[in-house]
Amino acid sequence: MKIKQILSVLEEMAPLAYAEDFDNVGLLIGNQEADATGILVCHDALENVIAEAVAKNCNLVICFHPILFSGLKKITGKNYVERAIIKAIKNDIAIYAVHTALDNHPEGVNKLFCTALGLQNTQILIPKQHYIRKLETYTVRDNADTVRNALFKAGAGSIGNYDQCSFNSEGTFTYQGNENSNPVVGEKGVLSTGTETKIEVVFEKHLESKIVKALFEAHIYEEVAYEIYDLQNTYQKVGLGMIGELENPMNENDFLAFAKEKMQANGIRHSEFMGKEIKKVAVLGGSGSYAIKNAIQAGADAFLTADLKYHQFYEAENQLLLADIGHFESERYTKNYIVEYLRKKILNFAIILSEENTNPVKYL
């Protein structure tokens, strides 16, 4: 099996187009044409993890956090990033990162967070914007069903809980082909008119090349007329953070003790208790201080995240319980999910969960 075959499975699990613009996801190091010997899944691709991959004959390391986040001008081994890269290159180890591509996925990091807490009726906290695109195309009536079905098969027309969604209207076309044309309707050099069906469908932007290919294969025209637009709509199915409800309300102290147990946290820093029951809970794995206002606006009684600074606890404004459970702790189930997903998709192949604990934060 080639590494590139595994990458296509990873793209299905967490489309790279879901990732935030600031992020660095995908294949960071390595040759996708190389034969894969085994997969090691970890949280952070540190030097000791690369050594583990070598020992276990895995030449592909799949990590959550990208070891390469910003540009490097020198690779001299002076810090932990450079040392990990050097070790990977010396041993022909490829590294692939998922990070915010899986953060934004509806079944990814924050869904795992919610599941661990037993939250019900979950929804995306910050839906992704500028992610939906719209395709408009035109064809004769006899070809309309073929084109529409091909677009649906390629993934167009899926909106939330609905699929095969389209809008269709009819109008009059005009065109005149030159001496080099080969029109399906009418004759070259003669002005042609007739009735066409206009087909409109929306799609997730990472499917664009697949959908355009399907359009051209199904369309009968020599020159396919189509337009693609970026939409301003938010996409409720993809985004950062989630919000859901506990089956039974808890007081604040019991809720934090419950969250500490479920997320295996060594400690929780939190804002002042308000003396209210916790029912509606917002979560965001990793650094989530930017979402405090979103959690308040969504009516959350509590917001669990990580990496909160001193003054950010004031932003709770006595409207919710704000809790920092630790960065690693908020994402702790991620690598297990990746292993389980890959084992279902890639059979009879070595897919190993790293035994290295890469959490850099220790507690006394």
N, C-alpha and C positions, 0 to 999 in steps of 0.2 A: 504494500500500500504506500502510495506517495503522500508526502506531507500535505500537498495541496488538496487531496481528497478529504483529509481530516478538516482542513480549513473550511471547506464547503459545508461540513456538518456544523462547525462552530458558527458560521454565518447564519445558519438556520436557527440555531439556539439564541444567538444575540446578534442581529444584523448590525454591522458597523455603522450604518446610517443612523441608528438610534443614539449613537454616542454624542456627547456634547462637543462643541467646536473646539474647546480648549484641550480636549483629551488627546491621548496618543494610544490608539488601540489597533489591533490587528497583528500581523506578523512583524515583529520588531527586529529580530535577528534570525538569519538562516535562509536556506534555499528551499523553496516550496517544491522543487522538483526532486529533492532527495527522498530516498526510501525511508519510511518511518520504522523505527525499531520498537518503540514503546512511548507511552504518554505519561508524564508526571504532572499532576494537577496540584497547584499550590496557591497560597494567598499572595506571597511576594517572592519573586525570582531572585533571591539573594545568593551569595556565593556558596553557602552551605547547601542550599537547595539544588544548585547546579551540580555540586559534588554528589548529592544523593541521586540525581538523574543519571550521572555517569555510572555510579555503582550499581544502579538498577537497570542499566542498558536502555535508558529512555533518551531518545535524541530530540524529543519535542516536549518542552515545558509550557504548560498553559497556566498562566497566572492571572489573578484578578487585577491587582495593581500593576500598571506598566513600570518596569524597571527603568525604562527610558522615557522620561516625561518631557524634558526640555532638551534643546540642542547641546551637543558636546563638541568642543573645539579640540580637545586633547583626550586621549585614553591612555593614561599612564599608571593606573592602579592606585591613585592617591585617595580614592574614597570608595565606599561600598558599591556604588553604581558601576564605576569603572572596573572594579575587581570582578564583579559578577559578569560583566560583558566580556572581559578578557577570558575568563574561565569558560564561558559558553562558546566563544569563537574557537578557542584552542581545542575544544572537545567536540566541535561540530554539533552543538546543541542549538536547536531553533527555539525561540521564545515568542509566544503569542499571548497578548493581553486582551481581556474583555472589558473590564472596568465599567465606564458609564453606558456602554452598549447593553450591559446586563442590568445596570442600575435602572435604566429607563424601560426595560422589558416588563410587560404586565405579569410575567411569571418569574421574574428575576429577584434581585436582592431584597427589595422591599416587600414583595409577596412572601418570601421566605421569613422575613421579619414578622409580618402579620400572622403567618401560620404558626410560628413559634409561640406567639402570644394568644393564639386562638381567636383572632379578630374575625368578625363576620361582616358581610355586606361591604367589602372593601372597594375603594375607588382610588384612582390616581389623585395625588395631592396637587401636583403641578403639571397639568397636561402639556405635552410638547406642542410648540407653535411652529408654523412655517414647515410643516412636515407633509401635509396633504397636497397632492397635485391633481389637476384635472386634465383629462384628455378629451378633446373634441375631434371627431373625424366624420367623414361624409362618404357615402357609397350608395349605389343603386339598391332598390328594395330587395332584389333577388340575392344580394350579397350581404344584406344587413344582419341576418341571423348568424351567418358564418363568422362575420367579424365580431359581433357581440359575444358569441360563445367563446371565441378564441381569447378575447380580452378577459373574460371572466375566468377562464382556465389559467391564465397567466397571473391572476391575483387582483385584477381591477374590479371595481364595483363592490368591494367588501367594506362595510361601514358598521363597526361595532358588532352587534348580534345579527346583522343582516348581510347577505351576499347576493350576487347577481343583480346589483342595483345599477340602474341606468336611466337616463332620460332620452327620449327619442322624439324627433319632430321631422316634418317633411317640408321641403322647399324646392325651389326651381334652380337648377344649375345652368351655367353657360360656360362653354369653352370652345376654343378653336386650336387644333394642333397644327404644328408646322410640318414640313415635308419629312422630317425625321421621326415624327410621332407614330404611335401605334395605338390609337384609342380603342377602348373596349366598346364604347357607345359612340355612334356617329362615324364620320369619315374625316381623314386628315385634310386640312385646308378648308374645312367647311364649319361654320359656326353651329355648334350643337347645343340644344336645350333639352331639358327633361326634368324628371322628379328624382330627388335624392333624399335619403334618410340621414339625418344628423344624429350621431350617437355621442352621448356625453357620459363619462364615467370618472370617478375619483379613484385614487390609488395612493399607497404609501410610496414615498419617493425612491426608496431603495429598490423598488420593483420596476423602475422606469425602463431600463434596457430590455428586460424580459418582456414587458408589455409592448414596447415599440416593435420588437422582433416578431411577436405574435401578430401584431397589426399588419405588418408588411407581408407576412406569410399567408394571412387569411384574406387580404384585400385583393381585388381583381384589377384595380387600376394600374396603369403603367406609372403614373405619378400619384402617390398617395397623399391626399390632402389631410393634414391634421395640425392641431395646435395643442401645446401643453402649457398650463398655467400653474404658478405657485399660488396657493390659497392662504389667506390669513387665518383661517379657522384653526382653533386648537383641536388637538387630537386626543380625545378622552381616554383612548385605549393605551397610550404610551406616554411616559413621563416620569418625573422624579417624585419619590415619596409616595406614601399611601395613607389612607385614613379608613378606619373601620370601627366596629363596635365590639366591646366585650359582651359575652353572653350574659353575665351578671355584673352589675356595678360593684365597685370596690371603693373603700375609703382610700385616701392618698397613700397612707403608710403601707397598707396591705398591697396596693397596686405596685408600688416600687419594690417591695419585697418579692412579689410575684414576677415582675419584670427581671429583677436581678437573678432569680432562680432560672427562669426560662432562657435567658440570654447568657447565662453563666458568667455574669459580670462580677468582678472583684470588688466593685464599689460603684455607687451612683452619686454624682453631684446633681443637685436639683434646686429649683427656686423655692420660695417660701410657700408653705402649705396654705391653702385658702379655705379649708374646711368644707370642701365639696366632694361629692362622689365622682368617681371616674368611670365613664361609660364609653365616650367617644375618644378614640386614641389615634393620633397621627404619628407616623414613623418615617424616618429617612436615614438609611444606612450611610455611614461615613460622616463627613463634615456637612452639617445641615443647618447652620445658624441662619443662612439666608432664607430659610423657609419658615421661620418663626411667625412672620406675619401671615403667611399662607395658612398655617395651622390655626391661627386665631380666626381668620376669616372663614375657615371651613367649620368653625364651631367645635373644635377639639377641646376636650377637657384636659388632655395631656399630650405632650409632644416629646417623643423619645428620639434622640439623635446622638451626635458626638462632636467633640472638639469645640465646645462652647467656651468663649472667653468670659472673663469676669463681668464686664459691663453688659454682655448679651443676656445674662440672667435677668436684668432689669426689664428687658423687652417682653417678658411674660406679662407685665402690666396688670398683674392680679387677675388675668383672664383665663390662664391655663397653668397647669403644672409643667414646668420645663425641666427635662432630665437628660443629663449626659451620661450614657452608659458605657462609653468607650468606643473608639473607632473600630478596632478589631472585633470587639464583642458584637457590635451592631451588624457586622458582615460575616459573622463566624460560620454560618451555614452555607455560604456561597460555594466554596470549593467542593463540598459534599454534593451539592446540586449538580455541578458541572460533571463530576465523575459519574453520577447516576444517569445523567442525560446521555453522555457519551457511550456508556455501557449498553444502553438500550439501542443506540443507533449504530454502533460499531461492534460487531460480535467477534468473538474469538481473537481478541487483540489485547495486549497488555495496557491497561488503563489503571494507573496507580495513584492513590491519594498520598500526597506527601506527609511524612511523619514529622517534619520540621515545624516547630512553633516559631513563626516569624513576627509575633506580636512584640514590638519594641518597648512597650510600656509595662513596667513591673510595679508590683504593689508590696509595701512593707507589711 
